[in-house]
Amino acid sequence: MKILTEAMKQMLDALAFADAGEHLSGKQKTQVLAKSSYTINQVPSSVEAQQTRSRSTARRVALYLGSELPVEVIDYVISTCASLKHELTVLTFQSESAGMELLEPHQAALAEAGVEMELVTLNGDPLASLARYLRGHSEIAFLTCKDTGYLGRSYLKGMQRKDLPVPVVVVTTTAEESKGVVEKSSSAQINDQAVVA
Protein backbone atom coordinates (compact mmCIF):
# COMPACT_ATOMS: atom_id res chain seq x y z
CA MET A 1 0.00 0.00 0.00
CA LYS A 2 2.89 2.34 0.80
CA ILE A 3 4.32 1.82 -2.71
CA LEU A 4 0.96 2.71 -4.24
CA THR A 5 0.74 5.84 -2.06
CA GLU A 6 4.25 6.96 -3.14
CA ALA A 7 3.37 6.36 -6.80
CA MET A 8 0.14 8.36 -6.43
CA LYS A 9 2.07 11.21 -4.78
CA GLN A 10 4.52 11.29 -7.69
CA MET A 11 1.66 11.30 -10.22
CA LEU A 12 -0.09 14.14 -8.41
CA ASP A 13 3.17 16.09 -8.20
CA ALA A 14 3.63 15.57 -11.93
CA LEU A 15 0.12 16.86 -12.61
CA ALA A 16 0.71 19.86 -10.35
CA PHE A 17 3.83 20.80 -12.31
CA ALA A 18 2.48 19.95 -15.78
CA ASP A 19 1.84 23.60 -16.58
CA ALA A 20 5.49 24.34 -15.80
CA GLY A 21 6.48 22.07 -18.66
CA GLU A 22 4.01 23.68 -21.03
CA HIS A 23 4.25 27.41 -20.45
CA LEU A 24 7.42 28.36 -18.58
CA SER A 25 10.96 28.95 -19.78
CA GLY A 26 13.75 26.60 -18.74
CA LYS A 27 14.92 28.95 -16.00
CA GLN A 28 11.39 29.36 -14.65
CA LYS A 29 10.87 25.56 -14.66
CA THR A 30 14.03 25.12 -12.62
CA GLN A 31 12.84 27.71 -10.10
CA VAL A 32 9.43 26.02 -9.76
CA LEU A 33 10.96 22.58 -9.31
CA ALA A 34 13.52 23.90 -6.81
CA LYS A 35 10.68 25.15 -4.57
CA SER A 36 9.00 21.74 -4.59
CA SER A 37 9.81 18.69 -2.49
CA TYR A 38 10.23 16.75 -5.72
CA THR A 39 13.94 16.25 -6.42
CA ILE A 40 15.82 15.30 -9.56
CA ASN A 41 17.31 12.28 -7.74
CA GLN A 42 13.88 10.64 -7.74
CA VAL A 43 13.80 10.51 -11.54
CA PRO A 44 17.29 9.82 -12.94
CA SER A 45 15.84 8.35 -16.14
CA SER A 46 14.19 11.68 -17.05
CA VAL A 47 17.53 13.50 -16.64
CA GLU A 48 19.17 10.99 -18.97
CA ALA A 49 16.30 11.39 -21.45
CA GLN A 50 16.66 15.18 -21.33
CA GLN A 51 20.40 14.95 -22.07
CA THR A 52 19.71 12.62 -25.00
CA ARG A 53 17.05 14.98 -26.35
CA SER A 54 19.35 18.01 -26.07
CA ARG A 55 22.05 16.21 -28.05
CA SER A 56 19.66 15.14 -30.80
CA THR A 57 18.09 18.59 -31.12
CA ALA A 58 21.35 20.54 -31.09
CA ARG A 59 21.53 23.14 -33.84
CA ARG A 60 23.57 22.00 -36.81
CA VAL A 61 25.28 23.35 -39.90
CA ALA A 62 24.99 21.17 -43.00
CA LEU A 63 27.84 20.83 -45.48
CA TYR A 64 27.16 19.58 -49.01
CA LEU A 65 30.16 17.40 -49.89
CA GLY A 66 30.90 16.67 -53.52
CA SER A 67 33.95 14.92 -54.96
CA GLU A 68 36.40 17.32 -53.32
CA LEU A 69 36.61 19.36 -50.14
CA PRO A 70 38.51 22.63 -50.53
CA VAL A 71 40.36 23.89 -47.45
CA GLU A 72 38.48 27.22 -47.57
CA VAL A 73 35.15 25.42 -47.24
CA ILE A 74 36.06 23.17 -44.32
CA ASP A 75 37.86 26.03 -42.53
CA TYR A 76 34.73 28.17 -42.84
CA VAL A 77 32.50 25.35 -41.60
CA ILE A 78 34.72 24.52 -38.62
CA SER A 79 35.10 28.14 -37.51
CA THR A 80 31.36 28.80 -37.95
CA CYS A 81 30.32 25.68 -36.05
CA ALA A 82 32.76 26.48 -33.24
CA SER A 83 31.66 30.11 -32.91
CA LEU A 84 27.93 29.30 -33.09
CA LYS A 85 28.33 26.15 -30.95
CA HIS A 86 26.61 24.11 -33.66
CA GLU A 87 27.30 20.53 -34.67
CA LEU A 88 28.08 19.52 -38.26
CA THR A 89 26.10 17.30 -40.63
CA VAL A 90 27.93 16.40 -43.83
CA LEU A 91 25.56 15.47 -46.68
CA THR A 92 26.95 13.56 -49.65
CA PHE A 93 25.79 11.44 -52.57
CA GLN A 94 29.07 9.52 -52.56
CA SER A 95 29.69 6.32 -50.62
CA GLU A 96 30.34 6.60 -46.90
CA SER A 97 33.96 5.48 -47.39
CA ALA A 98 34.59 8.13 -50.08
CA GLY A 99 33.07 10.82 -47.87
CA MET A 100 35.12 9.75 -44.84
CA GLU A 101 38.27 9.74 -46.98
CA LEU A 102 37.69 13.40 -47.88
CA LEU A 103 36.95 14.30 -44.25
CA GLU A 104 39.81 12.32 -42.68
CA PRO A 105 42.49 15.06 -43.04
CA HIS A 106 40.21 17.46 -41.13
CA GLN A 107 39.25 15.21 -38.19
CA ALA A 108 41.92 16.70 -35.91
CA ALA A 109 40.77 20.27 -36.65
CA LEU A 110 37.15 19.29 -35.98
CA ALA A 111 38.10 17.65 -32.68
CA GLU A 112 40.30 20.59 -31.65
CA ALA A 113 37.41 23.01 -32.29
CA GLY A 114 35.02 20.73 -30.38
CA VAL A 115 32.74 20.23 -33.39
CA GLU A 116 30.79 16.97 -33.45
CA MET A 117 30.27 15.66 -36.98
CA GLU A 118 28.00 13.13 -38.62
CA LEU A 119 28.14 11.95 -42.24
CA VAL A 120 24.84 11.27 -44.02
CA THR A 121 24.77 9.62 -47.44
CA LEU A 122 21.85 10.49 -49.70
CA ASN A 123 20.68 9.00 -52.98
CA GLY A 124 18.31 9.87 -55.79
CA ASP A 125 17.87 13.25 -57.42
CA PRO A 126 20.36 15.57 -55.65
CA LEU A 127 18.16 18.65 -55.25
CA ALA A 128 15.02 16.71 -54.29
CA SER A 129 16.95 14.51 -51.84
CA LEU A 130 18.67 17.50 -50.23
CA ALA A 131 15.37 19.34 -49.88
CA ARG A 132 13.65 16.26 -48.41
CA TYR A 133 16.45 15.71 -45.87
CA LEU A 134 16.57 19.39 -44.83
CA ARG A 135 12.77 19.57 -44.45
CA GLY A 136 12.91 16.59 -42.12
CA HIS A 137 15.70 18.05 -39.96
CA SER A 138 14.63 21.38 -38.50
CA GLU A 139 17.79 21.49 -36.36
CA ILE A 140 19.82 22.49 -39.45
CA ALA A 141 20.40 26.26 -39.48
CA PHE A 142 21.83 26.51 -43.01
CA LEU A 143 23.56 24.57 -45.78
CA THR A 144 27.11 25.31 -46.91
CA CYS A 145 28.56 24.41 -50.31
CA LYS A 146 31.52 25.35 -52.48
CA ASP A 147 31.21 27.77 -55.39
CA THR A 148 32.66 25.42 -58.01
CA GLY A 149 30.14 22.59 -57.64
CA TYR A 150 26.74 22.30 -59.32
CA LEU A 151 24.79 23.58 -56.32
CA GLY A 152 27.07 26.56 -55.66
CA ARG A 153 27.22 27.60 -59.34
CA SER A 154 23.45 27.37 -59.72
CA TYR A 155 22.91 29.64 -56.72
CA LEU A 156 25.52 32.12 -57.88
CA LYS A 157 24.02 32.30 -61.36
CA GLY A 158 20.55 32.78 -59.92
CA MET A 159 19.23 29.55 -61.41
CA GLN A 160 18.01 28.14 -58.10
CA ARG A 161 14.58 28.97 -56.87
CA LYS A 162 13.67 28.49 -53.22
CA ASP A 163 13.84 24.70 -53.55
CA LEU A 164 15.79 24.25 -50.32
CA PRO A 165 14.08 25.08 -47.01
CA VAL A 166 17.19 26.60 -45.40
CA PRO A 167 19.55 29.44 -46.36
CA VAL A 168 22.49 28.39 -48.53
CA VAL A 169 25.99 29.76 -47.90
CA VAL A 170 28.24 29.53 -50.95
CA VAL A 171 31.93 29.62 -50.01
CA THR A 172 34.32 30.83 -52.70
CA THR A 173 37.51 28.86 -53.06
CA THR A 174 39.86 31.19 -54.96
CA ALA A 175 40.70 34.87 -54.51
CA GLU A 176 40.12 35.76 -58.19
CA GLU A 177 36.73 34.08 -58.30
CA SER A 178 35.62 35.57 -55.00
CA LYS A 179 35.87 39.11 -56.34
CA GLY A 180 33.60 38.32 -59.28
CA VAL A 181 31.25 36.19 -57.18
CA VAL A 182 30.65 38.90 -54.60
CA GLU A 183 29.93 41.43 -57.35
CA LYS A 184 27.51 39.05 -59.11
CA SER A 185 25.68 38.08 -55.96
CA SER A 186 25.27 41.66 -54.76
CA SER A 187 23.82 42.72 -58.09
CA ALA A 188 21.59 39.65 -58.41
CA GLN A 189 20.21 39.83 -54.82
CA ILE A 190 19.75 36.09 -54.58
CA ASN A 191 17.31 35.08 -51.82
CA ASP A 192 18.56 33.18 -48.76
CA GLN A 193 22.14 33.08 -50.00
CA ALA A 194 25.34 34.38 -48.49
CA VAL A 195 28.67 34.44 -50.25
CA VAL A 196 31.75 34.07 -48.13
CA ALA A 197 35.06 35.17 -49.61
N, C-alpha and C positions, 0 to 999 in steps of 0.2 A: 504494500500500500504506500510505503514511504517513497518508493521509486516512482510510482504513478503520480504522487503529489509533486515530486521534484520536476517530473516531465511536464506536468500541467503548469507549474510556476514558470518554467522556461518558455512554454508556448504563450502564456499570457504576457510575459515580458516582451517576447518577440512581437506580439500584436500591439503592445503599448508603444513600441519604438518603430513600428512599421512606417509611420509617417516620416520619421527621420530619414529613412532610406529613400523615400520618394521625393521629398521637397527640400531638404537641407543640403548645404554644401558639405564637402568632406570635413572641413574644419568644424562646422556646426555639429555634424554627426558625432565627431570625436568628443566635443564638449558635452553633448547630451548623454552619450554612453559613459563618460567619465563620472557624471553625477549619479549614475545608477549603481545598483549593487551587482549588476551583471558584469562580469569581467571577461576579458579576452581569453584568459586561461581556460574558461569553461568550454570554449569552442575552437580548439586549435585547427580543426579541419576547415573552418570558414576563413581563417587567416591564410592558410595554405592556398585555398581556392582564390582568395583575393590577390595573392602574389602571382598566381598563374594567370589570372585574368589581366593583371596590369602588364605582364610581359607580352601577352598575346595581342593586347590592344595598344601597344606602344606605337607612337607615330613613326612612320617610315618614309624613306626616300627610295624611289624605284630607279634603277639604272637599266636602260635597254642595252644589252650586250650583243654586239654583232660578231664579226669574225676577227676583230682586233679591239684592243683596249688602249687607246692613247693615254699617256701619262697625264696630260692636262685634264682629261675627263675623270680619271680615278682620283687625282689630287683634289679636284673640285668637290667630288662626292664625299671623300673622306673628311675634308675640312668642313663642309656644310653639315654633314651628319654629326660631327663632333661638336660644332658650335650650337646646333639646334637640339642636341641630345636626342637625335633620331636614330633608328636602326636602319639597315640597308637591305633592300630586296633587289636582287639582280635577276632580271627577266631575260631569257634567251630562247631562241628557237634551235640552238645547237644541242648536241648531246651534253649530258651533265659532265662527262669527263673533259670535253672540249672547253666548256665554260670554266671548270675548275682549273684547267691548265692556264687559261688566260688570267685568272684571278690569283693564282699561286704566288707570283712575284710580289703581290701587294698585301698578302696576309699579315706580314709583320707590321706594316703601316696601319692596317685596320685594327690590329690588336693594340698597338701602341696608342692609337687615338681612342680606344675603348668602344669601337663601333662593331656591333653584332651584325653578322651578315647571313643571309639565306639565299640560296640559288634556286630559282624556279624555272623549269623548262616548260615551254609552251609549244603547241603544235597547231597546225591549221593555217588559215589566212592570218598573216601577221597583224594587220590593223584590227581586225575583228577580235582576234584572240587577246591582244593587248587591252582593247576596250572592255571585253568581257571580264578579264582578270581584274582590271582596275575598278570596275563597277562593283565587283564582289569584295573588294578590300578597301573599305573606307578609311583605314588607318594610313593609307599612302597619301602624303602631302602633295607630291609632284613627281613627275617622271623626268629623268635626265637622259640625254642622248648626245652623241657626237654630231658635228656638223657635216661630216663627209659620208655618213650612211644615208640610206633611203629615207628614214623617218626625219632626220635632221634637215636634209636637203628639201624635203617636201614642205616642212614648216617654214624654212627660210625663203622659199620661193612663193609662199602663200597658197600652196596647192592643198593644204590640209584644211578641212572644215573643223568644226568642233566635234570630231569623232571620239576623242578621248575625254573621259570625264574629269581629268585633273590637268593642271597647268603643265606645260612641257618646257623644260629648260634645255636649250641647245648650246652646248659648249664648243667653242671654236678651238681648233687644234693647231693652227699655225698663225703667226703674227700677221702675215700678209693677208690671209683670208679674213682674219678677224676685223680688220679695218673695213673691208667691203661688206662683211656680214652685218656689222653694226649699222652702217649707213643704210643698207637695204631694209633691215628690220625696222629702223626708226621711221623710214619713209612709208613702209607698207603697213605699219601699225597692226601687226598680227595679234589676234586675240590669244590670251592665256599663254604667251610665250615670252621667255626671257632669253637674252643672248648674253653669254658670259665670255669675255675675251681674256 
